[in-house]
Amino acid sequence: MMDNKYLVEVQNLQQYFPVAGGKLLEKKVVKAVDNVSFGIKRGETLGLVGESGCGKTTTGRTLLRLYEPTSGKIFFDGKDITKVNMLPYRQKMQIVFQDPYASLDPRMTVGDIIGEAIDIHHLAANKKDRQDQIISVLSTVGLNSEHANRYPHEFSGGQRQRVGIARALAVNPQFIVCDEPVSALDVSIQAQVVNMFEKLQEEMGLTYLFIAHDLSIVKHISNRIGVMYLGKMVELADSYELTFHSVHPYTKSLISAIPIADPETSRKSKRIVLEGDVPSPVNPPSGCRFRTRCPYADELCAAQEPEWKEVSTGHYAACHHLDKVN
């Protein structure tokens, strides 16, 4: 049994994907997620940020066992679920996908898309109960009963994402992975959807893993934020602490890129621009993965991977030169 402070916990999670090609007998892998550990407390939102290809989505999907983990352990409510049959847990753990256009079956009506989850988990006593549940969950996300008979192509992007959220809520889950749920939407709609996530969390006591590459949204919705770079977690802290007292050079660069509404402050703030491109996850740099773009990197960074350690209470980071950076 695990410490029940966390509803969801992962320990040393690894997700490697084999890569085609290369020399004979030489097996190449993409280390999409490499030794990542964190816990999410009940009722909180843990934000996960980083640039495209850093392993955020893979972490979320592996946590739900949509991908089988290469190694590491996953716990839900104190129980190890790394190797168990996931069907009973599918009801408790759900996902809202990034693309509302690709994640809904175009041949099914919205009522059937939501009803499918209710059917699989036998949550309705009869047809009328099923219909009532579908209409109830639609109204929860701001849609009405007429929408149940329509097909996904009849909806706008924001409405489709609401359907995706309704599908996740239909089984009354405890935990939802929100995989970039607003990145495909217009900015005006993004705010509505983020506010809806917050309202649902209050009303239903939900726990979220909120994945995004836009730090300004994550900082708004999250209690704590983890920052990933090339398959590794580089910093994890309380949302306010991370925004104003970040210690890792990569996090500092991400935060400096958040637009500031006040022109005076904006002129004074200094943008930290990273040199170079993100290295290939098939052939990551030795030692610290961030060293090829880090202004503080030296021989130690190339030789040795930095240790993941607690810098101050609840604030973790992995960097050899925290004294230089701060």
N, C-alpha and C positions, 0 to 999 in steps of 0.2 A: 504493500500500500504506500501511496505517496502522501506528501504533505498536502492537505486539502485546502490550503490557502489559495491554490490555483485551480481554476476549472479546467484549463487546458495547459499542458506543459510538454515541451519537447526537449530532449536531452541528446546532444551530439548528433543532431539530424544530418544525414548525408543523402544527397540524391545525385547520383552520377548517371549520365546517359551515354551509351556507346555511340561512337562516331564511325560512319562508314568511310571506306577508303584507307589511305595510309599503307605502310609496308606490310608484307605478308607476315602473319603471326604477331604483328604489333597491334595491340589493342589500345585504341585511343578513347578517352572518355571526356565528356564535358562535366566538370565539377560544378554543377548548377547551384547546389547548396552543399556547403562543406563545413561540417562540425558546428552547426548553429544550435544554441540552447536559449530558451526563454520560457516564461510562464505568463499566462493571462489570468488575472483575478476575476472572480465572479462580478458581473455587472460593469466591468470596465471596458474601455476601448483601447487596444494597443495598436498604434499606427506603425506601419512598416514602409519605409521610404528608401529610395535609391534610384539610380538612373536605369533606363531600359536594359534588360539582360543581366541584372545583378542577382536574380534568383528570388525576387519577392513573390511572384505568382507561383513559382515552383514550390516555395516554402508552404504557401497557403494550401495548394492542392495536395502536397505530400502529407501535410498535417491531417487532411480529411481522407487520406489513403486513396485519392483518385489516381495518384502514382504510388506504387509500392516503394517505400524508402529503401535505399541501398544499405544503410545501417542507422543505428540510433534508436531512440525510444520515444513513443508518443503516449501521453497519458490524458485521459478524460475523466474528470471527477474522481481522481485518485486511482483509476484502474488503467492498467497497461493495455492499450488497444492496438499495439503494433502488429500483432499477428492474428487478432480475433476476426470472426465474421462481422462485417461492418453494418449489416442490415439494421439491427436494433439501434445502432448509433447514428445511422443516417437521419433518423427522426430528430435526434438531439443536435446534430451538427449539420448545418446547411451552408450553401455558397450562393452568392449573387455574382454572376459573371460580368466581365468587363464589357462585352459587346452585346447590347440588347438586340442587335439585328441577327447575330449568328446563334444566340443561345436559346431562341424560341423556335419550336417546330412550325414551319409555315403552313403545314397541312392540318394543324389542330386549332380548334377555337380556343380562346383564352380560358373559357370555362373548363375545357378538357385538359389544358396544360396544368391548371391549378388542381383540377380534380384527380389527375394521375397520381400525384403524391398522396392524396387522401386515400385513394384506392390501394396503393401499394402497402401502406401501413394500416389498412383496415380501420380508418378513423371515423367512418360514417356508418350509422346504424341502418339507414335505408336511403333511397334516392332523394327523398325530400331533405333529409338531414345533410346529405352531400351538397345539394344545391344551396341550402342555407349557409353552409360553411364557406362555399365558394363566394357567395354574395357578401358575406361578412368580411372575408379577408380582402376582397376587392375594395370595400368601403374603407377598410383600415388604411389602404394605400392611396385613397383619394380617387378611386374609380367607382362607377355605379353598375347596377345589375344589367343594364343593356350591353355593357362592354363584354359580358361573358359570352355572348353569341358571335362576337366578331373575331376576325383572324388577325395575327400579328401585323400583317402588311397595312392594315387600316389604321394603325396607330403611329404617333410621332415617336422619336427616340426616347424622350422623357417618359412618355406613357408606357412604352415597351419596357423600360427599366423598372417602372412601377409593377408591371406584370411579373417581371423576374423576381422582384422583392416579394410580391404576393405569393409566388410559387414557393419561395423559401419559407415564408411565414405559415403556409398552409398546414404544416405538420407540427406547429407550435414548438419550434426548436429553442434550445438554450443558448446556442453559440452559432454565430454566422461569420463566415469568411467573406468580407466585402472586397472582391478583387477588382480594384480600379473601377468602382461602380459608377463614377461620374465622368471619367476621362473622355467618353465618346459623346458627351452631351454639351449643349450650349452653356455658356457661363451662367446665364440667368436661370436656367433649369438646374444647374449644378447645386446652387444654393438651396432650392426647394427640396431636392432629393437628400442633401446632407441634413437639412433641418428635419426631414421626415425620419431619417435614421435615428436622430437624437430623440425625437418624440417617441418612436417605437421602443427605444431602449428604456426610456423612463416608464412607459406604460407596461411593458412586458418583461422588464428585468433582463434584457438580452446582454450577451457578452459578444464583443466584436474583435476580429482581427481586420483592421482597415488598411488595405494595401493601396498605395498611390505613389505617383512620382512628383506630385505637387505638394510641396511642404506646407504651403499656406492653408490648404484644405485640411491636411492631416493635423496641423497644429490646432486648428479650430475644433476638431471633433475628438481628438485623442486625449486620454489621461496620461499615457506614457508613449514614447516614440522610440522605435528601433531603427537604426540606419544600416543598410546593407551595401556592400561594395564587392562585386565579383564573387558572389557565393558566400561571403563572410559577413558576420555581424561586426561592425566596427564601433558602434556606440549605442547605448540604451539608457534612457533617463526619463524622468518626469517631463511632461510636455513643456512647462514653463522653463524648467532647468535646462533642457536641451536647446530651447530657442535662445535663451539669454546667456547661458554659461556653458556652451558646448566646448569640448576639449579636443576632439579629434580634428585634424586639418581638413578631412573630407567633409565632415558635418559643417564646419565653419564656412566652407566654400558654398555648400548647398544653401545655408541660411543667408549668406550675403546676396544670393540671387533672388530672394523673395522681394517682389516689388513693394515699395513703401508709398503709401498714399500722400504723405505730406512732402511737398517738394523741398522744403528746407532740410528736413532730416535726410531725405533721399540724396541731396547733393553732398551732404557730409559723410554719408555712409560709403564705405569703400567696398567695391566688388572684388571678391577673390576669384580670379580666373585661373582655372586649372590648365596646365599645358598638356599637350599630347592626347592620345585617344585611349579608350578603355582597352586593356590588353585582351587577348582571346581567352575565353574560359577553358579552351582545350589545352592551352599552353600558358598557364598563369605565371607571373613572375615568382621567383623564389622568395622565401622569407615573407615580408609584408606585401600583400597584393597591391597596396596603394602606392608603393614606393616609386613606381615609374612616373607618377604624376605629382609626387609630393615634394614641396620645396625644402623639407627638412631631412630628406632621405640621405643615409650614409651607408657604410659597409655593413654595419650591424643590421640594418633593415633588410639588406640583401641576404645576409647569412642566416637570420633567425626570425621565426614568426613571432610577432608580439603576443604577449600573454593577455588574455581577456581578464581584466581585474576591476575591482570596485574602487573607483577614484574617490567618491564620497558616498554618503548613504544613498543606496538605490541608484547610483550613477555609475555605469560600467563603460569601459572603453578598452580598445586594444591598440596601443601605440607605444613605441620605444621612447619617444621624445616628448612626452606630455609637458615636461618642464620647459622645453624650448618653445613649444607651440603656444603655451599660455603665459 
